[in-house]
Amino acid sequence: MVRLRLSPRQREILTLKCRDGLTHKEVGARLGVSGQTVKNHLTVATSVNDLTSPEICWYLSREDLFDDLARRAVPDEEALAS
């Protein structure tokens, strides 16, 4: 499995773009930065990971899926106490 190298800000931006389908400008407005700053973060993320934005989105969706499955597989303490 590919291990993405993303800063917390890059992950935040990519989540808004990939999951929520926002444009650079819309992401920037939500985060209080310009659309160009969003684009710069994405450029660095794709360069460091040697992947395209759609490929990173695909890997992020898989990570989310696995994280969600892992959370479901481990019952929380309240569920065990019932």
Secondary structure, DSSP 8 states (H G I E B T S, - for coil): -------HHHHHHHHHHHTT---HHHHHHHHTS-HHHHHHHHHHHHHHHT--HHHHHHHHHHHHHHHHHHHHHS--HHHHH-
